[in-house]
Amino acid sequence: MKRTASANWKGSLKDGKGLISTKSGVLSNTQYSFSTRFEDGIGTNPEELIAAAHAGCFTMALSAELGKADITPEALNTTATLTMDKLDAGWTVTAIHLAVEAKIPGADAGKFQEAAKNAKAGCPISRLLKADITMEAQLIS
């Protein structure tokens, strides 16, 4: 399986602008720039896209892990917060925190936590990243 995305950049780092597209068309000439990455400009940035990918991947992995335990969630909501720090080597993604809320009436809390732990470790995006990945998983009613 292969997935394709492309980026185009014109200009200098601080004054230039870029466009990101995906083969699926979900992103089509989506703007990104220095200001969307390091300030509050309009558009996206690579780190936001990684956080979105991680949230989506982890949530699907959690659904799969819950399925192995014969648990069907009513709802799973995950927020991935990516931290980027300036290290000696330059700007580096150093951590991602996954905050997940699961609505699963009557679920066994221990089985849920085990499924969440396995999903965090097994999600392909988690395995891709070298950052410290933390998680807070809670059942809600």
N, C-alpha and C positions, 0 to 999 in steps of 0.2 A: 504494500500500500504506500502510495506517495501522495503528498499534498503540496500544492504550489501556491506561492505568494510572490509578489514582486514589489520593488520599491524604485522610485525615480527621485533624484535629488538635483536641484539646480541652485547654484550659488554657493556662497561661503557658509561655514557652519552657523554663525549667528544670524546672518541675514537671509540665508537660503530657505527654500521651502521644498517639501517633498510630498509625494503621493504614494500611498500604499494600496495595493489591490490584491484580491484573492481570486483564484480560478473559479470558485463557486459564485463569485459576484457579490457576496455579502459585503465585502469591502470593495468599493469601486472608486478609485482615485480619491481615497480618503486622505485629507490633509494631515501632515505632521511637519513639525519644525522645531527649532531650538526652543521657542517659547512654549510649545505644547509639551516639550520634554522637561524643561528645567524651570518654567515659569507657569503662568496660568492662561496660556494661549488657547484658542479654539482649535480643536482637532484631537488627534490621538497621539500616542507615542509607543515605542516598542515595549516599554515596561508595563504600560496599561494593558497591552495586548497579551503579554505573558501572564499577567494577573488574571485576565479574563479566561485565557486558555486553561490555567491551573484550576480556577474555580469550576469551570465546566467539566474538565477531565475528572477532578476529584469527586464531584457530585455524581457523575455517571458511575464511577468506580464504587462509590458508597452504595448506590442503588443495587449494583451487582453483588456486592458483599452482603447486603441485607437479604437479597434474594436467595443466596446460598443458605441463609439461616431461616428461610421460609417467612421472611418479614417483608411486607409491602408497605412502603411509606406513603402517607397521604400527601406529604410535601417535604421537600428538602431545599433549603436555601443556604447558599454558601457565599461568603465574601472572602476574597483573597486580597490581602494587603501586602504589597511588595515594598520592601525597604531597599533603597539604593544609597550606598555610602561612598564617599571619596576616600579611597585607600591609596597607598603608595603606588600601586599599579594603575590607578585611575578609578573612574566611577565603576562600581561593582554592585551587582545585585547580591546583597548579603543575607537577606531573609525574606521569607514569605510566611504570613500567618493566615491560616484557614480558620474562619469562624463559621460553623455550620449549625443551623437550627433544623431539627427534624420533627415533624409532626407525625407521630406513629402511635395512635391510640392503643394502649395496652402492651406496648413494647417492653421487653426485658431490658433494663438499663445496661446490664453487663454485656449482653449480646450486641446492643447498639454500639457501645464503646469499642468492643472488639472489632466490629465491622468497620467503624470509623478509622481505627488504627491500621487495619489491613488496607483500607482504601487509600489512606495517606501514603503508606509505603509502596503500594502497588500501582498507583496511578502513573501512567507513562510520563506525564509532565513532571511529577515529583521525582521520578528516577532520572530525568534529564538534567534537572537543576542541581548545582553544587551548593546552593544556598542552604542556610539553616531553615528548616521548615517546621513550624510549630502549628498546633491546632487546638481549638476549643470546640468541643462538640457537646450539644445539649439537646435533650428531648424537650419539646414544648407541648402544651396542651391546647 
